[in-house]
């Protein structure tokens, strides 16, 4: 039963248009060039507010000490040994490996999406939500974002009273 719940949770997570596997890869420091990172003993850079209110941190000198270098330390959970245990890092690594494999299997078994099945707002994700009472459709990411500030349908301006999951009818 637990394996079924984990598989269902992975399926739901991977089908969410807002979820990106590279977010977890970034937490683990994957994708960073080893030559560009600083030693683990260096403290993480703290954002500095500039004159225009930007949250841009100043450049960090490279480990090689080259003058004028503007290399930055790449974020990684591995640099926060005071806050994150080896066991927690290992669990994140296992989760990433599991989700990567589930993603590959889902991609291999998914039929190509036709233009009619794409969200008419973003054209990036499949239709996954139906609005009540008007029955217009979009992806969950678009309707969730829209409902944060507005309760009217994108298309007909009817007040949305609910959102249901969309299941494509069998042809």
Secondary structure as UniProt FT lines:
FT   HELIX           2..15
FT   TURN            17..18
FT   HELIX           21..27
FT   TURN            28..31
FT   HELIX           34..36
FT   TURN            40..41
FT   TURN            51..52
FT   TURN            63..64
FT   TURN            67..68
FT   HELIX           77..79
FT   TURN            81..83
FT   HELIX           86..109
FT   HELIX           115..117
FT   TURN            120..122
FT   STRAND          129..132
FT   TURN            133..134
FT   STRAND          137..138
FT   HELIX           140..147
FT   TURN            148..149
FT   TURN            154..156
FT   STRAND          162..165
//
